[in-house]
Amino acid sequence: MTERRILRRIRGTDTSDGAGVKLKRIIGQPGLDMLDPFLLLDEFRSDDAGDYIAGFPEHPHRGFETVTYMLAGRMQHGDNHGNRGDLKPGSVQWMTAGRGILHSEMPQQENGLMWGFQLWVNLPAKDKMTDPRYQDIDPQRIPVVHPTDGVTVKVIAGRLGDAEGPVAGVVTAPVYLDIAVEPGASLDIPLPEGHHAFAYVFDGRDAQVAGEVLKRSELAVLSPGDSVRIAGGESPARVLLVAGQPLAEPVARYGPFVMNTPEQIHEAIADFRAGKF
């Protein structure tokens, strides 16, 4: 096996989005604009309702997928095609925006902790105008495995041993793992060799990734290889390990539109204004 190592370290930057929701942007900021096929990674975490109560009112998307993983709190999503759903602790929504959708995500609580992630995953040119779809995944559908003492893994996408994540039919063949690791424990996790991958420590003081200490709120961009070692640090920790097949295509971005050319961006804006989403 070829072990991956850390190529770069990135710390998130504090920002806000939607109607003023405070969050930490890890991918999609000046230090790491994208990691093909990943366009954005936000972590939102606050027990102050003023940081999240205004939510994300109706807004458009075209040309990519959004992945919401809730750790605490409740959000309700809805769109202009009549789809509705509740995101509760431990649930995942993998939304393929495709040719266009108007979408909202609004808190269903007035106090308490709201914590989770949103990841944007690019679509290849041939699929950018596909029909929108949702994969709404309840927590009980996500396999939880204990591959070795002191390690617990939630398999959201991809495979670990005999466990396969419920996310299906995604062209970038993603791996999305939530790994809880105790001090002194370790696990070598296989990853598709050609996939771009990152690890992000989101709970606890630190963890060891590829033999190096990675601190809380720090993301590691991983080198090519077919495995990575995750090990415990000084205290229990949780790590997101995410990988996806790069598309190696031109990217044109304008806010919630991600296409391949500036002309396609202009078309997306015109279609949105004309009510064609």
C-alpha atoms as an extended CHARMM CRD file, in Angstrom:
* protein
*
       277  EXT
         1         1  MET       CA              0.0000000000        0.0000000000        0.0000000000  PROA      1               0.0000000000
         2         2  THR       CA              1.1460000000        3.5450000000       -0.7590000000  PROA      2               0.0000000000
         3         3  GLU       CA              0.4940000000        5.6900000000        2.2830000000  PROA      3               0.0000000000
         4         4  ARG       CA             -0.7270000000        9.2120000000        1.7330000000  PROA      4               0.0000000000
         5         5  ARG       CA              0.9880000000       12.1070000000        3.4540000000  PROA      5               0.0000000000
         6         6  ILE       CA              0.0320000000       15.6900000000        4.1970000000  PROA      6               0.0000000000
         7         7  LEU       CA              0.7630000000       18.1060000000        1.3540000000  PROA      7               0.0000000000
         8         8  ARG       CA             -0.8070000000       21.2580000000        2.7990000000  PROA      8               0.0000000000
         9         9  ARG       CA             -2.5050000000       22.4630000000        5.9570000000  PROA      9               0.0000000000
        10        10  ILE       CA             -5.3840000000       24.9260000000        5.8670000000  PROA      10              0.0000000000
        11        11  ARG       CA             -7.2510000000       26.6670000000        8.6750000000  PROA      11              0.0000000000
        12        12  GLY       CA            -10.7770000000       27.8950000000        8.1030000000  PROA      12              0.0000000000
        13        13  THR       CA            -11.6440000000       31.5700000000        7.8960000000  PROA      13              0.0000000000
        14        14  ASP       CA            -14.5930000000       33.1020000000        9.7330000000  PROA      14              0.0000000000
        15        15  THR       CA            -17.2910000000       34.4480000000        7.4300000000  PROA      15              0.0000000000
        16        16  SER       CA            -21.0670000000       34.5400000000        7.0050000000  PROA      16              0.0000000000
        17        17  ASP       CA            -23.4660000000       33.3860000000        4.3210000000  PROA      17              0.0000000000
        18        18  GLY       CA            -27.1640000000       33.1310000000        3.6530000000  PROA      18              0.0000000000
        19        19  ALA       CA            -29.0020000000       35.7400000000        5.7400000000  PROA      19              0.0000000000
        20        20  GLY       CA            -26.0360000000       36.2140000000        8.0400000000  PROA      20              0.0000000000
        21        21  VAL       CA            -25.2880000000       32.6970000000        9.2910000000  PROA      21              0.0000000000
        22        22  LYS       CA            -21.8370000000       32.7010000000       10.8870000000  PROA      22              0.0000000000
        23        23  LEU       CA            -19.5880000000       29.8690000000        9.7440000000  PROA      23              0.0000000000
        24        24  LYS       CA            -16.0310000000       28.7470000000        9.1280000000  PROA      24              0.0000000000
        25        25  ARG       CA            -15.0510000000       28.3890000000        5.4640000000  PROA      25              0.0000000000
        26        26  ILE       CA            -12.3150000000       25.8240000000        4.9260000000  PROA      26              0.0000000000
        27        27  ILE       CA            -12.4520000000       25.1280000000        1.1740000000  PROA      27              0.0000000000
        28        28  GLY       CA            -13.5050000000       28.0140000000       -1.0780000000  PROA      28              0.0000000000
        29        29  GLN       CA            -11.3260000000       30.6590000000        0.5750000000  PROA      29              0.0000000000
        30        30  PRO       CA             -8.0840000000       32.3240000000       -0.5760000000  PROA      30              0.0000000000
        31        31  GLY       CA             -5.8850000000       29.6990000000        1.0690000000  PROA      31              0.0000000000
        32        32  LEU       CA             -7.6440000000       26.8160000000       -0.7130000000  PROA      32              0.0000000000
        33        33  ASP       CA             -9.9310000000       27.9030000000       -3.5270000000  PROA      33              0.0000000000
        34        34  MET       CA            -10.9280000000       24.3280000000       -4.4200000000  PROA      34              0.0000000000
        35        35  LEU       CA             -9.6780000000       20.7540000000       -4.3290000000  PROA      35              0.0000000000
        36        36  ASP       CA            -11.1160000000       19.1890000000       -7.4770000000  PROA      36              0.0000000000
        37        37  PRO       CA            -13.9180000000       18.0290000000       -7.3640000000  PROA      37              0.0000000000
        38        38  PHE       CA            -14.5990000000       19.8290000000       -4.0480000000  PROA      38              0.0000000000
        39        39  LEU       CA            -15.5760000000       23.4800000000       -4.4170000000  PROA      39              0.0000000000
        40        40  LEU       CA            -16.4390000000       24.4830000000       -0.8640000000  PROA      40              0.0000000000
        41        41  LEU       CA            -16.4560000000       23.1740000000        2.7000000000  PROA      41              0.0000000000
        42        42  ASP       CA            -18.1900000000       25.1540000000        5.4650000000  PROA      42              0.0000000000
        43        43  GLU       CA            -18.5150000000       24.2590000000        9.1260000000  PROA      43              0.0000000000
        44        44  PHE       CA            -21.2920000000       25.9920000000       11.0430000000  PROA      44              0.0000000000
        45        45  ARG       CA            -21.2230000000       25.6450000000       14.8220000000  PROA      45              0.0000000000
        46        46  SER       CA            -22.8660000000       27.9140000000       17.3740000000  PROA      46              0.0000000000
        47        47  ASP       CA            -25.1460000000       27.7280000000       20.3780000000  PROA      47              0.0000000000
        48        48  ASP       CA            -26.0250000000       31.4160000000       19.9260000000  PROA      48              0.0000000000
        49        49  ALA       CA            -29.2490000000       31.5740000000       17.9280000000  PROA      49              0.0000000000
        50        50  GLY       CA            -28.2790000000       35.0030000000       16.6350000000  PROA      50              0.0000000000
        51        51  ASP       CA            -25.5210000000       33.3040000000       14.6250000000  PROA      51              0.0000000000
        52        52  TYR       CA            -27.8880000000       31.0390000000       12.6720000000  PROA      52              0.0000000000
        53        53  ILE       CA            -31.5590000000       31.9240000000       13.1950000000  PROA      53              0.0000000000
        54        54  ALA       CA            -31.9400000000       33.8150000000        9.8800000000  PROA      54              0.0000000000
        55        55  GLY       CA            -30.8640000000       30.7000000000        7.9850000000  PROA      55              0.0000000000
        56        56  PHE       CA            -30.4810000000       30.3750000000        4.2380000000  PROA      56              0.0000000000
        57        57  PRO       CA            -33.6160000000       31.7630000000        2.5410000000  PROA      57              0.0000000000
        58        58  GLU       CA            -34.4820000000       30.7520000000       -1.0190000000  PROA      58              0.0000000000
        59        59  HSD       CA            -31.4560000000       30.8890000000       -3.3220000000  PROA      59              0.0000000000
        60        60  PRO       CA            -30.5270000000       29.2630000000       -6.6490000000  PROA      60              0.0000000000
        61        61  HSD       CA            -28.0130000000       26.5360000000       -7.5220000000  PROA      61              0.0000000000
        62        62  ARG       CA            -26.8330000000       25.1510000000      -10.8540000000  PROA      62              0.0000000000
        63        63  GLY       CA            -24.0710000000       22.8180000000      -11.9920000000  PROA      63              0.0000000000
        64        64  PHE       CA            -22.9530000000       21.0450000000       -8.8010000000  PROA      64              0.0000000000
        65        65  GLU       CA            -24.0350000000       19.1030000000       -5.7130000000  PROA      65              0.0000000000
        66        66  THR       CA            -24.4570000000       20.2290000000       -2.1110000000  PROA      66              0.0000000000
        67        67  VAL       CA            -23.8860000000       17.8540000000        0.7880000000  PROA      67              0.0000000000
        68        68  THR       CA            -25.2420000000       18.7980000000        4.2210000000  PROA      68              0.0000000000
        69        69  TYR       CA            -24.2180000000       16.7400000000        7.2670000000  PROA      69              0.0000000000
        70        70  MET       CA            -25.9310000000       17.6920000000       10.5150000000  PROA      70              0.0000000000
        71        71  LEU       CA            -24.2530000000       16.9650000000       13.8240000000  PROA      71              0.0000000000
        72        72  ALA       CA            -26.5810000000       18.9230000000       16.1060000000  PROA      72              0.0000000000
        73        73  GLY       CA            -29.7370000000       20.9730000000       15.6200000000  PROA      73              0.0000000000
        74        74  ARG       CA            -32.4790000000       20.8710000000       13.0100000000  PROA      74              0.0000000000
        75        75  MET       CA            -32.8930000000       22.5030000000        9.6180000000  PROA      75              0.0000000000
        76        76  GLN       CA            -35.7680000000       22.2770000000        7.1670000000  PROA      76              0.0000000000
        77        77  HSD       CA            -35.0820000000       22.3580000000        3.4580000000  PROA      77              0.0000000000
        78        78  GLY       CA            -37.5330000000       23.1830000000        0.7170000000  PROA      78              0.0000000000
        79        79  ASP       CA            -37.4310000000       24.0100000000       -2.9730000000  PROA      79              0.0000000000
        80        80  ASN       CA            -39.5320000000       25.5100000000       -5.7430000000  PROA      80              0.0000000000
        81        81  HSD       CA            -40.5460000000       22.0340000000       -6.9680000000  PROA      81              0.0000000000
        82        82  GLY       CA            -42.4230000000       21.2250000000       -3.7700000000  PROA      82              0.0000000000
        83        83  ASN       CA            -39.7530000000       19.0640000000       -2.1320000000  PROA      83              0.0000000000
        84        84  ARG       CA            -39.5660000000       19.3530000000        1.6750000000  PROA      84              0.0000000000
        85        85  GLY       CA            -37.5220000000       17.5820000000        4.2890000000  PROA      85              0.0000000000
        86        86  ASP       CA            -36.0690000000       17.8290000000        7.7770000000  PROA      86              0.0000000000
        87        87  LEU       CA            -32.3840000000       17.6280000000        8.5500000000  PROA      87              0.0000000000
        88        88  LYS       CA            -31.9210000000       16.3330000000       12.1010000000  PROA      88              0.0000000000
        89        89  PRO       CA            -28.8300000000       15.3480000000       14.1020000000  PROA      89              0.0000000000
        90        90  GLY       CA            -26.8290000000       12.7090000000       12.2440000000  PROA      90              0.0000000000
        91        91  SER       CA            -28.7020000000       13.0600000000        8.9640000000  PROA      91              0.0000000000
        92        92  VAL       CA            -27.2600000000       13.7770000000        5.5200000000  PROA      92              0.0000000000
        93        93  GLN       CA            -28.7120000000       15.4200000000        2.4470000000  PROA      93              0.0000000000
        94        94  TRP       CA            -26.9200000000       14.9470000000       -0.8790000000  PROA      94              0.0000000000
        95        95  MET       CA            -28.5970000000       17.3400000000       -3.3060000000  PROA      95              0.0000000000
        96        96  THR       CA            -27.8130000000       17.3200000000       -7.0110000000  PROA      96              0.0000000000
        97        97  ALA       CA            -28.7480000000       20.8070000000       -8.2220000000  PROA      97              0.0000000000
        98        98  GLY       CA            -28.1030000000       19.9380000000      -11.8640000000  PROA      98              0.0000000000
        99        99  ARG       CA            -29.7750000000       22.3140000000      -14.3340000000  PROA      99              0.0000000000
       100       100  GLY       CA            -31.1810000000       24.5060000000      -11.6020000000  PROA      100             0.0000000000
       101       101  ILE       CA            -33.1930000000       24.7050000000       -8.4170000000  PROA      101             0.0000000000
       102       102  LEU       CA            -34.3460000000       27.3260000000       -5.9150000000  PROA      102             0.0000000000
       103       103  HSD       CA            -33.5920000000       25.9920000000       -2.4670000000  PROA      103             0.0000000000
       104       104  SER       CA            -33.9020000000       27.1330000000        1.1550000000  PROA      104             0.0000000000
       105       105  GLU       CA            -32.5140000000       25.8020000000        4.4360000000  PROA      105             0.0000000000
       106       106  MET       CA            -34.0620000000       27.2700000000        7.5680000000  PROA      106             0.0000000000
       107       107  PRO       CA            -33.4550000000       26.4870000000       11.2600000000  PROA      107             0.0000000000
       108       108  GLN       CA            -36.1950000000       24.6010000000       13.0760000000  PROA      108             0.0000000000
       109       109  GLN       CA            -35.0550000000       25.7590000000       16.5170000000  PROA      109             0.0000000000
       110       110  GLU       CA            -34.8110000000       29.0620000000       18.3470000000  PROA      110             0.0000000000
       111       111  ASN       CA            -32.0350000000       28.1200000000       20.7510000000  PROA      111             0.0000000000
       112       112  GLY       CA            -29.4080000000       25.4490000000       21.3550000000  PROA      112             0.0000000000
       113       113  LEU       CA            -26.4610000000       24.1540000000       19.3610000000  PROA      113             0.0000000000
       114       114  MET       CA            -26.5500000000       24.1790000000       15.5570000000  PROA      114             0.0000000000
       115       115  TRP       CA            -23.5950000000       22.2540000000       14.1410000000  PROA      115             0.0000000000
       116       116  GLY       CA            -22.8060000000       20.7000000000       10.8240000000  PROA      116             0.0000000000
       117       117  PHE       CA            -21.0770000000       20.8890000000        7.4640000000  PROA      117             0.0000000000
       118       118  GLN       CA            -21.8940000000       21.7930000000        3.9110000000  PROA      118             0.0000000000
       119       119  LEU       CA            -19.6970000000       20.4640000000        1.1280000000  PROA      119             0.0000000000
       120       120  TRP       CA            -20.0120000000       21.4420000000       -2.5440000000  PROA      120             0.0000000000
       121       121  VAL       CA            -19.0640000000       18.7920000000       -5.0940000000  PROA      121             0.0000000000
       122       122  ASN       CA            -18.6340000000       19.6860000000       -8.7520000000  PROA      122             0.0000000000
       123       123  LEU       CA            -20.4710000000       17.9210000000      -11.5680000000  PROA      123             0.0000000000
       124       124  PRO       CA            -18.8000000000       17.0450000000      -14.8840000000  PROA      124             0.0000000000
       125       125  ALA       CA            -19.7860000000       19.0240000000      -17.9670000000  PROA      125             0.0000000000
       126       126  LYS       CA            -21.9550000000       16.1780000000      -19.2660000000  PROA      126             0.0000000000
       127       127  ASP       CA            -24.0620000000       16.1820000000      -16.0700000000  PROA      127             0.0000000000
       128       128  LYS       CA            -24.3380000000       19.8740000000      -15.2370000000  PROA      128             0.0000000000
       129       129  MET       CA            -27.7920000000       20.1650000000      -16.7980000000  PROA      129             0.0000000000
       130       130  THR       CA            -29.1730000000       16.9240000000      -15.3670000000  PROA      130             0.0000000000
       131       131  ASP       CA            -32.4950000000       16.9000000000      -13.5330000000  PROA      131             0.0000000000
       132       132  PRO       CA            -32.2300000000       17.8960000000       -9.8550000000  PROA      132             0.0000000000
       133       133  ARG       CA            -32.5340000000       15.1620000000       -7.2330000000  PROA      133             0.0000000000
       134       134  TYR       CA            -32.2430000000       14.6550000000       -3.4850000000  PROA      134             0.0000000000
       135       135  GLN       CA            -30.8210000000       11.8610000000       -1.3880000000  PROA      135             0.0000000000
       136       136  ASP       CA            -32.2090000000       12.4690000000        2.1150000000  PROA      136             0.0000000000
       137       137  ILE       CA            -30.5460000000       10.0300000000        4.4810000000  PROA      137             0.0000000000
       138       138  ASP       CA            -31.7060000000        9.4260000000        8.0380000000  PROA      138             0.0000000000
       139       139  PRO       CA            -29.0720000000        8.6140000000       10.6880000000  PROA      139             0.0000000000
       140       140  GLN       CA            -30.1930000000        4.9840000000       11.0330000000  PROA      140             0.0000000000
       141       141  ARG       CA            -29.3330000000        4.3510000000        7.3820000000  PROA      141             0.0000000000
       142       142  ILE       CA            -25.6830000000        5.2750000000        7.9040000000  PROA      142             0.0000000000
       143       143  PRO       CA            -23.5380000000        2.2410000000        8.8320000000  PROA      143             0.0000000000
       144       144  VAL       CA            -21.5120000000        2.6240000000       12.0340000000  PROA      144             0.0000000000
       145       145  VAL       CA            -18.5300000000        0.2710000000       12.2410000000  PROA      145             0.0000000000
       146       146  HSD       CA            -15.8270000000       -0.4480000000       14.8070000000  PROA      146             0.0000000000
       147       147  PRO       CA            -12.9150000000       -1.7310000000       12.7030000000  PROA      147             0.0000000000
       148       148  THR       CA            -10.4930000000       -1.7950000000       15.6560000000  PROA      148             0.0000000000
       149       149  ASP       CA            -10.4370000000       -0.9400000000       19.3360000000  PROA      149             0.0000000000
       150       150  GLY       CA            -10.8860000000        2.7760000000       19.9270000000  PROA      150             0.0000000000
       151       151  VAL       CA            -12.0580000000        3.6340000000       16.3950000000  PROA      151             0.0000000000
       152       152  THR       CA            -15.6750000000        4.1940000000       15.2970000000  PROA      152             0.0000000000
       153       153  VAL       CA            -16.5150000000        5.1270000000       11.7080000000  PROA      153             0.0000000000
       154       154  LYS       CA            -19.7580000000        6.3800000000       10.1900000000  PROA      154             0.0000000000
       155       155  VAL       CA            -19.7100000000        5.4120000000        6.5040000000  PROA      155             0.0000000000
       156       156  ILE       CA            -21.7110000000        8.0810000000        4.6800000000  PROA      156             0.0000000000
       157       157  ALA       CA            -20.3250000000        7.4460000000        1.1980000000  PROA      157             0.0000000000
       158       158  GLY       CA            -17.9110000000        4.8810000000       -0.1590000000  PROA      158             0.0000000000
       159       159  ARG       CA            -16.9120000000        1.6330000000        1.4960000000  PROA      159             0.0000000000
       160       160  LEU       CA            -14.9650000000        0.5570000000        4.5600000000  PROA      160             0.0000000000
       161       161  GLY       CA            -14.6140000000       -3.2110000000        4.8540000000  PROA      161             0.0000000000
       162       162  ASP       CA            -18.0630000000       -4.7190000000        4.4360000000  PROA      162             0.0000000000
       163       163  ALA       CA            -19.8530000000       -1.4370000000        5.1950000000  PROA      163             0.0000000000
       164       164  GLU       CA            -21.0940000000        0.6610000000        2.2890000000  PROA      164             0.0000000000
       165       165  GLY       CA            -22.4610000000        4.1680000000        2.6640000000  PROA      165             0.0000000000
       166       166  PRO       CA            -26.0360000000        4.9310000000        1.5750000000  PROA      166             0.0000000000
       167       167  VAL       CA            -25.0790000000        7.7160000000       -0.8630000000  PROA      167             0.0000000000
       168       168  ALA       CA            -25.4080000000        6.2560000000       -4.3600000000  PROA      168             0.0000000000
       169       169  GLY       CA            -25.1370000000        7.2200000000       -8.0100000000  PROA      169             0.0000000000
       170       170  VAL       CA            -22.6320000000       10.0670000000       -7.6110000000  PROA      170             0.0000000000
       171       171  VAL       CA            -20.3090000000       10.4080000000      -10.5780000000  PROA      171             0.0000000000
       172       172  THR       CA            -17.2540000000       11.4530000000       -8.5540000000  PROA      172             0.0000000000
       173       173  ALA       CA            -17.4000000000        8.1480000000       -6.5850000000  PROA      173             0.0000000000
       174       174  PRO       CA            -17.0080000000        9.9270000000       -3.2380000000  PROA      174             0.0000000000
       175       175  VAL       CA            -15.7330000000        8.6240000000        0.0740000000  PROA      175             0.0000000000
       176       176  TYR       CA            -17.1830000000       10.4490000000        3.0970000000  PROA      176             0.0000000000
       177       177  LEU       CA            -16.2690000000        9.1050000000        6.5450000000  PROA      177             0.0000000000
       178       178  ASP       CA            -16.8270000000       10.4770000000       10.0510000000  PROA      178             0.0000000000
       179       179  ILE       CA            -14.0840000000        8.8940000000       12.1740000000  PROA      179             0.0000000000
       180       180  ALA       CA            -14.0360000000        8.9630000000       15.9730000000  PROA      180             0.0000000000
       181       181  VAL       CA            -10.6620000000        7.9320000000       17.3920000000  PROA      181             0.0000000000
       182       182  GLU       CA             -9.4980000000        7.4480000000       20.9770000000  PROA      182             0.0000000000
       183       183  PRO       CA             -5.9750000000        8.2140000000       22.2560000000  PROA      183             0.0000000000
       184       184  GLY       CA             -3.6310000000        5.3580000000       21.3710000000  PROA      184             0.0000000000
       185       185  ALA       CA             -5.9030000000        3.9200000000       18.6700000000  PROA      185             0.0000000000
       186       186  SER       CA             -5.1300000000        3.9480000000       14.9430000000  PROA      186             0.0000000000
       187       187  LEU       CA             -6.4810000000        2.6950000000       11.6360000000  PROA      187             0.0000000000
       188       188  ASP       CA             -5.1580000000        2.5080000000        8.0860000000  PROA      188             0.0000000000
       189       189  ILE       CA             -8.0330000000        3.5100000000        5.8180000000  PROA      189             0.0000000000
       190       190  PRO       CA             -7.9730000000        2.5200000000        2.1320000000  PROA      190             0.0000000000
       191       191  LEU       CA             -8.7730000000        5.2380000000       -0.3930000000  PROA      191             0.0000000000
       192       192  PRO       CA             -9.0180000000        5.0870000000       -4.2020000000  PROA      192             0.0000000000
       193       193  GLU       CA             -5.5290000000        5.9570000000       -5.3970000000  PROA      193             0.0000000000
       194       194  GLY       CA             -6.5740000000        8.5380000000       -8.0060000000  PROA      194             0.0000000000
       195       195  HSD       CA             -8.9650000000       10.4290000000       -5.7360000000  PROA      195             0.0000000000
       196       196  HSD       CA             -8.1550000000       13.8070000000       -4.2550000000  PROA      196             0.0000000000
       197       197  ALA       CA             -8.6240000000       13.6260000000       -0.4920000000  PROA      197             0.0000000000
       198       198  PHE       CA             -8.6310000000       15.7200000000        2.6430000000  PROA      198             0.0000000000
       199       199  ALA       CA             -8.9060000000       15.1850000000        6.3920000000  PROA      199             0.0000000000
       200       200  TYR       CA            -10.4360000000       17.7180000000        8.7840000000  PROA      200             0.0000000000
       201       201  VAL       CA            -10.3450000000       17.5180000000       12.5870000000  PROA      201             0.0000000000
       202       202  PHE       CA            -13.6550000000       18.8600000000       13.8600000000  PROA      202             0.0000000000
       203       203  ASP       CA            -13.8520000000       17.6980000000       17.4650000000  PROA      203             0.0000000000
       204       204  GLY       CA            -11.3320000000       17.1870000000       20.2290000000  PROA      204             0.0000000000
       205       205  ARG       CA             -7.9620000000       18.8440000000       20.5940000000  PROA      205             0.0000000000
       206       206  ASP       CA             -6.0960000000       17.0870000000       17.7740000000  PROA      206             0.0000000000
       207       207  ALA       CA             -5.5850000000       13.8060000000       15.9320000000  PROA      207             0.0000000000
       208       208  GLN       CA             -2.7560000000       12.2320000000       13.9920000000  PROA      208             0.0000000000
       209       209  VAL       CA             -3.1840000000       12.1100000000       10.2280000000  PROA      209             0.0000000000
       210       210  ALA       CA             -0.5170000000       10.4320000000        8.1000000000  PROA      210             0.0000000000
       211       211  GLY       CA              1.8350000000       10.4560000000       11.0800000000  PROA      211             0.0000000000
       212       212  GLU       CA              1.4810000000       14.1770000000       11.7880000000  PROA      212             0.0000000000
       213       213  VAL       CA             -0.4930000000       16.0470000000       14.4250000000  PROA      213             0.0000000000
       214       214  LEU       CA             -3.4940000000       17.8480000000       12.9530000000  PROA      214             0.0000000000
       215       215  LYS       CA             -5.1910000000       20.2980000000       15.2960000000  PROA      215             0.0000000000
       216       216  ARG       CA             -8.8860000000       21.0760000000       15.7340000000  PROA      216             0.0000000000
       217       217  SER       CA            -10.2660000000       23.1570000000       12.8100000000  PROA      217             0.0000000000
       218       218  GLU       CA             -7.2720000000       22.2710000000       10.6240000000  PROA      218             0.0000000000
       219       219  LEU       CA             -7.6400000000       20.6170000000        7.2000000000  PROA      219             0.0000000000
       220       220  ALA       CA             -4.9550000000       18.4730000000        5.6030000000  PROA      220             0.0000000000
       221       221  VAL       CA             -4.7500000000       18.1070000000        1.8330000000  PROA      221             0.0000000000
       222       222  LEU       CA             -3.4460000000       14.5820000000        1.2540000000  PROA      222             0.0000000000
       223       223  SER       CA             -0.9740000000       13.3500000000       -1.3490000000  PROA      223             0.0000000000
       224       224  PRO       CA             -1.8060000000       10.5850000000       -3.8500000000  PROA      224             0.0000000000
       225       225  GLY       CA             -1.8210000000        7.0550000000       -2.4710000000  PROA      225             0.0000000000
       226       226  ASP       CA             -4.1400000000        4.2070000000       -1.6160000000  PROA      226             0.0000000000
       227       227  SER       CA             -4.3300000000        4.5320000000        2.1800000000  PROA      227             0.0000000000
       228       228  VAL       CA             -4.0310000000        7.0010000000        5.0430000000  PROA      228             0.0000000000
       229       229  ARG       CA             -3.4300000000        6.3650000000        8.7380000000  PROA      229             0.0000000000
       230       230  ILE       CA             -5.6800000000        8.0930000000       11.2520000000  PROA      230             0.0000000000
       231       231  ALA       CA             -4.5930000000        7.8590000000       14.8910000000  PROA      231             0.0000000000
       232       232  GLY       CA             -5.6360000000        9.2910000000       18.2250000000  PROA      232             0.0000000000
       233       233  GLY       CA             -4.0720000000       12.3460000000       19.7600000000  PROA      233             0.0000000000
       234       234  GLU       CA             -4.0380000000       13.5220000000       23.3550000000  PROA      234             0.0000000000
       235       235  SER       CA             -7.8150000000       13.3250000000       23.7260000000  PROA      235             0.0000000000
       236       236  PRO       CA            -10.7320000000       11.7160000000       21.8580000000  PROA      236             0.0000000000
       237       237  ALA       CA            -11.1860000000       13.3400000000       18.4400000000  PROA      237             0.0000000000
       238       238  ARG       CA            -13.3540000000       13.1780000000       15.3420000000  PROA      238             0.0000000000
       239       239  VAL       CA            -12.0770000000       13.5270000000       11.7990000000  PROA      239             0.0000000000
       240       240  LEU       CA            -13.8590000000       13.9810000000        8.4790000000  PROA      240             0.0000000000
       241       241  LEU       CA            -12.0940000000       11.9980000000        5.7590000000  PROA      241             0.0000000000
       242       242  VAL       CA            -13.3870000000       12.8610000000        2.2950000000  PROA      242             0.0000000000
       243       243  ALA       CA            -12.1680000000       11.8280000000       -1.1560000000  PROA      243             0.0000000000
       244       244  GLY       CA            -13.4830000000       12.1760000000       -4.6920000000  PROA      244             0.0000000000
       245       245  GLN       CA            -12.4730000000       11.5560000000       -8.2800000000  PROA      245             0.0000000000
       246       246  PRO       CA            -11.1190000000       14.7760000000       -9.8190000000  PROA      246             0.0000000000
       247       247  LEU       CA            -12.8490000000       16.0040000000      -12.9640000000  PROA      247             0.0000000000
       248       248  ALA       CA             -9.9250000000       17.9340000000      -14.4870000000  PROA      248             0.0000000000
       249       249  GLU       CA            -12.2910000000       20.2790000000      -16.3400000000  PROA      249             0.0000000000
       250       250  PRO       CA            -12.4080000000       24.0830000000      -16.5770000000  PROA      250             0.0000000000
       251       251  VAL       CA            -14.3710000000       25.7180000000      -13.7510000000  PROA      251             0.0000000000
       252       252  ALA       CA            -16.3220000000       28.9660000000      -14.0990000000  PROA      252             0.0000000000
       253       253  ARG       CA            -17.9240000000       30.1360000000      -10.8470000000  PROA      253             0.0000000000
       254       254  TYR       CA            -20.2800000000       32.9230000000       -9.9560000000  PROA      254             0.0000000000
       255       255  GLY       CA            -21.8670000000       32.6390000000       -6.5260000000  PROA      255             0.0000000000
       256       256  PRO       CA            -24.2970000000       29.6950000000       -6.6130000000  PROA      256             0.0000000000
       257       257  PHE       CA            -23.5640000000       28.8190000000      -10.2630000000  PROA      257             0.0000000000
       258       258  VAL       CA            -20.6710000000       26.5110000000      -11.2010000000  PROA      258             0.0000000000
       259       259  MET       CA            -20.2080000000       25.8190000000      -14.9050000000  PROA      259             0.0000000000
       260       260  ASN       CA            -17.3290000000       25.3020000000      -17.3590000000  PROA      260             0.0000000000
       261       261  THR       CA            -17.3190000000       28.6050000000      -19.2670000000  PROA      261             0.0000000000
       262       262  PRO       CA            -18.2050000000       32.2580000000      -18.6210000000  PROA      262             0.0000000000
       263       263  GLU       CA            -20.8500000000       32.0020000000      -21.3510000000  PROA      263             0.0000000000
       264       264  GLN       CA            -22.5880000000       29.2220000000      -19.4080000000  PROA      264             0.0000000000
       265       265  ILE       CA            -22.5520000000       31.4200000000      -16.3060000000  PROA      265             0.0000000000
       266       266  HSD       CA            -24.2650000000       34.2210000000      -18.2530000000  PROA      266             0.0000000000
       267       267  GLU       CA            -26.8420000000       31.6900000000      -19.4640000000  PROA      267             0.0000000000
       268       268  ALA       CA            -27.4490000000       30.5000000000      -15.8760000000  PROA      268             0.0000000000
       269       269  ILE       CA            -28.0270000000       34.0650000000      -14.6900000000  PROA      269             0.0000000000
       270       270  ALA       CA            -30.4080000000       34.7410000000      -17.5970000000  PROA      270             0.0000000000
       271       271  ASP       CA            -32.3370000000       31.5220000000      -16.9340000000  PROA      271             0.0000000000
       272       272  PHE       CA            -32.6240000000       32.3470000000      -13.2430000000  PROA      272             0.0000000000
       273       273  ARG       CA            -33.9230000000       35.8260000000      -13.9730000000  PROA      273             0.0000000000
       274       274  ALA       CA            -36.3800000000       34.4100000000      -16.5020000000  PROA      274             0.0000000000
       275       275  GLY       CA            -37.8140000000       32.0130000000      -13.9180000000  PROA      275             0.0000000000
       276       276  LYS       CA            -36.5930000000       28.8730000000      -15.6820000000  PROA      276             0.0000000000
       277       277  PHE       CA            -35.2390000000       27.1310000000      -12.5750000000  PROA      277             0.0000000000
